[in-house]
Amino acid sequence: MTSAPKLLTDPFLQLPRETSVRVVWFTEFPGQHTVTYGENLDKIAVATTTKLSRTREDQNSQVANQTEYQQPVKRDIWRHEAEVTALTCGVRVPYRITSVREDGESVSSDVFTLAPLPKPGTPLKILLTSDHQIKPMVAANLQSCVETVGRVDAVWFAGDLVNVSDRASEWFDDNRGGAFFPCLQGRANYKIDNTYYTGGQIIQHAPMFTCIGNHEIMGRVRTESLNDEFNDTIPRTVAQKLYGESLKDNSFNTDTYEEIFTLPQSKEGGKTYYATSFGDVRLVVLYATNMWRTPNMDADAKGRYREKEADFKTSENWGYGQHIYEAIAKNSKQYNWLVQELNSLEFQQAKYKVVMLHHPPHSLGGNVVPAYTEPVQIIERDEDGNIKAVRYEYPKNADYIIRDVIPLLEAAEVQFVFYGHSHLWNRFVSQSGMHFLETSNVGNSYGAHWGENKREVPIGYQEDYAEVGDPNDLEPIIPSIAPLLGEDGKPLPYIASNDITVFSMFDTGTGTISSYRFDTRKPNSEVVKFDEFKLK
């Protein structure tokens, strides 16, 4: 007897327009798929179905039957998207999805609500989040968000949605209970100590705008494991020399990310960098991320500062340091697009001008060092020409974000820059009053480099790599309401905890950005608003 069909996800909202919005969901069968909507659910939108091209499972997948996969194996997943039209601005409409399998058996979702693009002047609550990556506190984080602020109007996600982008279970049904979509749809089942958290029913009702982090990128195709594939990206210039024009499988790609989401697009960058208006906000999304490599300096480290000693003679195995995926330096395609966007009427007339990217301009985290620039490769040889060392320098004066991008944003009077990557909460303000917020401590933290907690940086290199503090010369702001206290009793300018999770909300009605914390060691405790600031 055939089991009843199941939805792989609830529906979620994408790409709101003045009179329409897209509804997207996933199943493990092709079938036929529709959205019914309206007060009586009497209107129908037929979905277009496509198949994800690169989703797989492997021996590291956390799935129901883990012994099934000994190496990367294709997993068939179908994506369904319907455009719901003839909507009225400011009016929420009930909707439900139905998927019919080839044998005629059907399955429907619960009823949710949708709305088109909000007009300027509409007060909105926007959730700011990033770096979920199947981390332990994500479900608790999103559940506490919904319990505290109720339904949000949009989600801004500053990258690193999952760990390995092509591993299907991380998006849909990781058996630890904390996959990406379940957490954002209130269908998680993640246990911390003796408490189960479900996440929050968020994206069924609110559109999500995302940007690319380093975990959205897959590297050279490998037969051994998806982890190896994720960790094996090389610059496209190197790939061209090694493999000719076959770049997609031999350098890096963002295919799965781009296939999953329907986002605003720019002519130059497609979905990878774009700008969109949402109520009173002009949101500019940049593609600013590089390959993460270990700061470890051991001989067997394929790291950010050196190559593995065993690989000196086999350059095809080199990692090429923390190479940048998409150019953003002055006169690059993305930079020129940004200049054009900052000069656009839509940007200049917006009440709030916001930029979202993954890589931090200012941070106490470990990932803000070294500078965001292309690695300078230095090869040292002995008298016989044999390689003694392959190392990488990152000239601080060539940091593309600090040197090239931030002056543009200052000149354009951007009020707020939002990012992730270092798995902590901290914020900064420039002399002109531009606010910087990193609110990525949703699931776990690798610490803040403050006081005696020093970064792992090379000694004896040409550059001076900052061991503590923000390397780009801003002082972190002490939370304005209820900061955590250090061992010395003094307030801390950050939250970097593996027990306390943080989320932030942007209220466009008041122009305030509020940050909240929840202590997962005390499941019955209240969520604490610990910081708030206002955009000018």
C-alpha positions in Angstrom: 0.0 0.0 0.0 1.4 3.4 -1.0 1.8 5.9 1.8 0.0 9.2 1.7 1.9 12.1 -0.1 3.7 14.6 2.1 4.9 18.2 1.7 8.6 18.6 2.1 8.0 22.2 3.3 5.1 24.5 4.1 4.7 27.3 1.6 6.9 30.4 1.9 6.6 33.9 0.3 9.0 35.4 -2.2 9.3 38.5 -4.4 6.4 40.7 -3.4 5.2 43.2 -6.0 2.6 45.9 -5.9 -0.3 43.5 -6.7 1.3 40.1 -6.4 3.6 37.7 -4.5 5.1 34.4 -5.2 4.3 31.2 -3.2 7.0 28.5 -3.1 7.1 25.0 -1.7 8.9 21.6 -2.2 7.9 18.0 -2.5 9.6 14.7 -3.4 7.3 14.1 -6.3 6.6 16.1 -9.5 2.7 16.0 -9.7 0.4 18.9 -10.0 0.4 21.9 -7.6 -1.9 24.8 -6.9 -2.5 27.7 -4.5 -6.0 28.5 -3.5 -6.5 32.0 -2.1 -9.0 34.7 -1.3 -11.5 35.1 1.6 -13.2 31.8 0.6 -10.2 30.2 -0.9 -12.1 30.3 -4.2 -9.3 31.7 -6.5 -6.6 29.4 -7.9 -3.0 30.0 -9.0 -1.3 27.1 -10.8 2.3 26.4 -9.9 5.3 25.9 -12.2 7.4 22.9 -11.2 11.2 22.5 -11.5 13.6 20.0 -10.2 16.6 20.9 -8.1 19.7 20.0 -10.1 22.4 19.4 -7.5 20.7 18.3 -4.2 22.3 15.2 -2.8 22.9 13.3 0.5 26.1 11.6 1.7 27.6 9.8 4.6 27.6 13.0 6.7 23.8 13.6 6.1 21.6 13.4 9.2 18.7 11.5 7.6 16.3 8.8 8.7 18.4 6.0 7.3 22.0 7.2 7.4 23.4 3.9 6.3 21.8 4.4 2.9 24.5 6.9 1.8 28.2 6.0 1.6 29.1 8.8 -0.9 27.2 11.7 -2.5 23.9 10.4 -4.0 21.4 12.5 -5.9 18.2 13.3 -4.1 15.2 14.2 -6.2 13.4 17.3 -5.0 10.8 19.3 -6.9 10.2 23.0 -6.4 6.8 24.6 -7.0 6.1 28.3 -7.5 2.9 30.1 -8.1 2.3 33.8 -8.6 -0.7 35.0 -6.7 -2.0 38.2 -8.4 -4.7 40.9 -8.3 -3.9 41.6 -4.6 -4.6 44.9 -2.9 -1.9 46.7 -1.0 -2.3 46.5 2.8 -4.8 43.7 2.6 -3.8 40.2 3.9 -5.4 37.3 2.1 -5.8 33.7 3.3 -4.1 31.0 1.1 -3.4 27.3 1.1 -1.3 25.0 -1.2 -2.3 21.6 -2.6 0.0 19.1 -4.2 -1.4 16.1 -6.2 0.8 13.1 -6.7 0.8 11.1 -10.0 -1.5 8.5 -8.5 -4.1 11.2 -7.7 -3.5 11.3 -4.0 -3.3 14.8 -2.6 -2.0 16.8 0.3 -2.7 20.3 1.5 -1.1 22.8 3.9 -2.8 24.7 6.6 -4.2 28.1 5.8 -1.8 31.0 6.0 -1.9 34.7 4.9 -0.1 36.7 2.3 0.0 40.3 1.1 1.7 42.2 -1.7 4.5 44.8 -1.4 3.8 47.3 1.4 3.6 51.0 0.4 5.9 53.6 1.8 4.5 54.9 5.1 3.5 51.4 6.3 5.0 50.5 9.7 6.7 47.2 9.4 8.5 44.7 11.7 11.5 43.1 10.0 13.4 40.2 11.5 17.2 40.4 11.1 19.0 37.1 11.2 21.9 35.1 9.8 24.2 32.1 10.1 21.6 29.4 11.0 23.7 26.5 9.7 21.8 23.8 11.6 23.2 25.2 14.8 21.7 24.1 18.2 19.9 27.3 19.3 18.2 28.3 16.0 14.8 26.7 16.7 14.8 28.3 20.2 15.8 31.6 18.7 13.0 31.8 16.2 10.4 30.4 18.6 11.3 33.1 21.1 11.1 35.7 18.3 7.5 34.8 17.4 6.5 34.6 21.1 7.9 38.0 21.7 7.0 40.1 18.7 4.3 38.1 16.9 4.0 38.0 13.2 6.8 39.8 11.3 6.4 41.5 7.9 9.7 40.4 6.4 12.9 38.5 7.1 16.4 39.8 6.1 18.9 36.9 6.2 22.6 38.0 6.0 23.9 34.7 4.7 25.1 31.2 5.8 21.6 29.6 5.7 22.9 26.0 6.0 26.3 24.4 6.3 26.7 22.6 3.0 24.4 24.0 0.3 23.9 20.9 -1.8 23.1 18.7 1.1 19.3 18.4 0.8 18.5 17.3 4.4 20.1 20.5 5.8 17.4 22.5 4.0 14.4 20.2 4.5 14.6 17.3 7.0 17.8 16.9 9.0 16.9 14.3 11.6 18.2 16.4 14.5 15.1 18.5 14.1 16.7 21.8 13.1 16.8 22.0 9.3 16.5 25.4 7.6 12.9 25.4 6.5 11.4 23.7 9.6 13.0 26.3 11.9 11.5 29.2 9.9 8.1 27.5 9.6 7.5 26.4 13.2 8.0 22.7 12.3 11.3 22.1 13.9 11.8 19.6 16.7 15.1 20.5 18.3 16.0 19.4 21.8 18.1 21.5 24.1 18.6 19.8 27.5 15.1 18.6 28.2 13.2 21.1 26.2 12.0 20.8 22.5 11.8 23.9 20.3 9.7 24.2 17.2 11.0 27.4 15.7 8.5 29.9 14.4 5.8 30.1 11.8 7.4 33.0 10.0 8.0 32.7 6.3 4.6 31.3 5.5 3.3 34.8 6.1 6.4 37.0 5.4 8.7 37.3 2.4 12.4 36.6 3.0 15.3 38.5 1.4 18.7 36.7 1.6 22.3 37.3 0.6 25.1 34.9 -0.2 27.4 33.8 2.6 30.4 31.5 2.2 28.2 28.5 3.1 26.0 29.0 0.1 28.9 28.2 -2.2 29.9 24.7 -3.4 33.4 23.9 -4.8 34.9 21.4 -7.1 32.8 18.3 -7.6 34.1 15.4 -5.5 32.9 11.8 -5.3 34.1 11.3 -1.7 31.8 13.6 0.3 29.9 16.8 0.1 32.0 18.2 3.0 35.1 17.8 0.8 33.3 19.4 -2.1 32.2 22.4 0.0 35.8 22.9 1.3 37.4 22.6 -2.1 36.8 25.9 -3.9 39.5 27.6 -6.0 39.6 30.9 -7.8 38.2 30.9 -11.3 41.4 32.2 -12.7 43.2 29.1 -11.4 40.4 26.8 -12.5 40.6 28.1 -16.1 44.3 27.3 -16.2 43.8 23.8 -14.8 40.5 22.8 -16.5 39.9 25.2 -19.4 36.3 26.6 -19.6 34.6 23.9 -17.5 34.3 26.2 -14.4 31.0 25.2 -12.7 32.2 21.9 -11.5 35.8 22.9 -11.1 35.8 26.2 -9.2 32.6 27.1 -7.3 28.9 27.7 -7.8 25.8 28.9 -6.0 23.3 26.8 -8.0 21.3 25.3 -5.2 20.9 28.6 -3.4 19.7 30.3 -6.6 17.4 27.4 -7.5 15.7 27.5 -4.1 15.0 31.2 -3.8 13.1 33.7 -6.0 14.7 37.0 -5.3 14.9 40.5 -6.8 17.5 40.6 -9.5 20.0 43.1 -10.9 20.9 43.0 -14.6 24.6 42.7 -13.6 24.4 40.3 -10.7 21.1 38.4 -11.1 20.1 37.0 -7.7 23.6 37.3 -6.2 23.4 41.1 -5.6 20.4 43.3 -6.0 18.3 46.1 -4.5 14.6 46.3 -3.6 12.1 48.6 -2.0 10.0 47.4 0.8 7.7 50.0 2.5 10.0 52.8 3.7 13.2 50.9 3.1 15.5 50.6 0.2 17.5 47.4 0.8 20.8 46.9 -1.1 22.1 43.4 -1.0 25.8 42.8 -1.8 27.7 39.6 -2.7 30.6 40.0 -0.3 32.0 36.8 1.0 35.2 34.8 0.7 36.4 31.3 1.3 36.7 30.5 5.0 40.0 28.8 5.8 41.5 27.9 9.2 43.8 30.5 10.8 45.9 27.5 12.1 49.6 27.7 11.1 50.5 24.0 11.5 52.3 22.2 8.8 49.2 20.2 7.8 46.9 23.3 7.6 45.4 24.3 4.3 44.8 27.6 5.8 44.1 31.3 5.3 47.8 32.1 5.8 49.6 29.0 4.3 49.4 25.9 2.2 49.8 22.4 3.5 53.4 21.2 3.5 52.5 17.9 1.9 50.9 19.9 -1.0 53.8 22.1 -1.9 54.6 20.1 -5.1 51.0 19.6 -6.2 49.5 23.1 -6.8 46.2 21.6 -8.0 45.6 20.8 -4.3 46.3 24.3 -3.1 43.5 26.3 -1.5 44.7 29.8 -2.5 43.9 31.3 0.9 40.7 33.2 1.6 40.0 34.0 -2.0 37.1 36.3 -2.8 34.1 34.9 -4.8 32.8 38.0 -6.4 34.8 41.2 -7.0 33.6 44.3 -5.2 36.8 46.4 -5.5 36.6 49.8 -7.1 35.7 49.6 -10.9 34.6 46.0 -10.6 31.1 45.1 -12.1 29.5 44.9 -8.7 31.1 48.2 -7.5 29.9 50.0 -10.6 26.4 48.6 -10.1 26.5 49.8 -6.5 27.4 53.3 -7.6 24.5 53.3 -10.0 22.1 52.0 -7.4 23.2 54.6 -4.8 22.4 57.3 -7.4 19.0 55.9 -8.3 15.8 57.7 -7.5 14.4 54.7 -5.6 17.5 54.7 -3.3 17.7 58.5 -2.8 14.0 58.9 -2.0 13.8 56.0 0.5 13.3 57.0 4.1 15.7 54.3 5.3 18.7 53.2 3.3 20.1 49.9 4.3 22.9 47.6 3.1 23.0 43.9 3.8 26.1 41.7 3.2 27.7 38.7 4.8 31.2 39.7 5.5 31.7 42.1 8.5 33.2 45.6 7.9 33.5 45.9 11.7 33.6 43.1 14.2 35.1 41.6 17.4 34.8 38.2 15.7 37.5 36.0 14.3 36.3 36.3 10.7 37.0 40.0 10.2 40.7 39.3 10.1 42.6 39.3 7.8 41.6 42.2 5.5 38.9 41.6 2.9 41.2 41.5 -0.1 42.6 39.0 -2.6 45.4 37.0 -0.9 48.9 37.9 -2.0 50.7 34.6 -2.6 54.4 34.4 -1.5 56.4 31.3 -2.5 59.7 30.7 -0.7 62.3 28.4 -2.3 65.6 26.9 -1.2 68.9 27.2 -3.2 67.8 24.2 -5.4 64.4 25.8 -6.3 62.4 23.5 -4.0 59.4 25.1 -2.3 60.0 25.8 1.4 56.8 27.7 2.1 53.6 28.9 0.3 52.0 31.6 2.4 49.5 34.4 1.9 49.4 38.1 3.0 46.4 40.3 3.1 47.4 44.0 2.8 45.2 46.0 5.2 45.3 49.1 3.0 43.7 47.0 0.2 40.6 45.9 2.2 37.9 46.3 -0.5 35.0 46.8 1.9 36.7 49.4 4.1 38.7 51.2 1.3 36.2 51.1 -1.5 32.6 50.3 -0.4 32.2 52.1 3.0 33.2 55.5 1.6 30.5 55.1 -1.1 27.9 54.2 1.6 28.9 57.1 3.8 28.6 59.5 0.9 25.2 58.1 0.0 24.0 58.6 3.6 23.3 54.9 4.3 22.0 54.7 7.8 22.4 51.1 8.5 24.7 48.2 7.5 23.7 44.7 8.5 25.9 41.6 8.3 26.8 38.2 9.9 29.6 35.6 9.6 31.3 35.7 13.1 28.4 34.2 15.1 28.1 36.9 17.7 26.2 40.1 18.4 28.0 43.4 18.4 27.4 46.8 16.9 29.3 50.0 15.9 28.7 53.5 14.8 30.9 55.5 12.5 31.7 59.2 13.0 29.0 60.2 10.5 26.4 58.2 12.4 26.2 55.2 10.2 25.2 52.1 12.2 26.8 48.6 11.8 25.1 45.6 13.3 26.3 42.0 13.4 23.5 39.8 14.9 24.6 36.3 14.0 24.7 34.6 17.4 21.5 32.6 16.7 22.9 29.1 17.3 26.5 29.0 18.6 29.4 31.3 18.9 33.2 31.1 18.4 33.8 33.9 20.8 34.6 37.7 20.7 38.2 38.8 20.6 38.2 41.3 23.4 40.4 41.6 26.4 42.6 38.5 26.8 40.8 36.5 24.1 43.2 36.9 21.2 42.7 35.9 17.6 44.9 33.2 16.0 47.1 35.3 13.7 50.5 34.7 12.2 53.6 36.2 13.8 56.5 37.4 11.7 54.4 38.1 8.6 54.7 41.4 6.7 51.2 42.6 7.8 50.2 43.4 11.4 47.0 41.3 12.0 44.8 42.5 14.8 44.7 40.1 17.8 41.9 41.8 19.6 39.2 44.4 18.9 37.8 45.7 15.6 40.8 45.8 13.2 39.1 48.7 11.3 39.2 51.1 14.2 35.7 51.5 15.6 34.9 50.9 19.3 32.1 48.5 20.0 28.9 50.0 21.5 27.8 48.8 24.9 24.2 47.6 24.7 21.9 50.5 25.6 19.4 48.6 27.9 20.6 45.4 29.6 24.2 44.4 28.7 25.6 41.2 29.9 28.4 41.6 32.5 31.9 40.2 32.3 33.6 38.4 35.2 34.9 41.8 36.4 31.3 43.1 36.7 31.7 45.5 33.8 29.2 45.6 30.9 30.3 43.7 27.7 29.9 45.2 24.3 29.0 41.9 22.7 27.1 38.6 23.2 29.2 35.6 22.3 27.5 32.7 24.0 26.7 29.0 23.4 23.8 29.2 25.7 22.3 32.7 25.0 20.8 33.3 21.6 20.0 36.7 20.0 17.6 38.1 17.4 17.1 41.6 16.2 14.0 43.5 14.9 13.8 46.6 12.7 10.6 48.6 13.4 10.2 50.9 10.4 7.4 52.8 12.0 9.7 54.2 14.7 13.1 53.7 12.9 14.3 51.6 15.9 16.4 48.4 15.8 15.9 46.3 18.9 17.9 43.3 20.0 16.7 40.5 22.3 18.3 37.6 24.1 17.0 34.3 25.3 18.9 32.0 27.7 18.3 28.4 26.6 19.5 27.2 30.1 16.4 28.8 31.5 13.6 27.7 29.1 10.9 29.3 31.2 12.7 32.7 31.5 11.6 35.8 29.7 13.1 37.1 26.5 15.2 40.2 27.4 15.4 43.3 25.2 19.0 44.3 25.8 19.7 46.9 23.1 17.9 49.5 21.0 19.0 52.3 18.7 17.3 54.6 16.3 18.2 55.4 12.7 18.4 59.1 11.9 
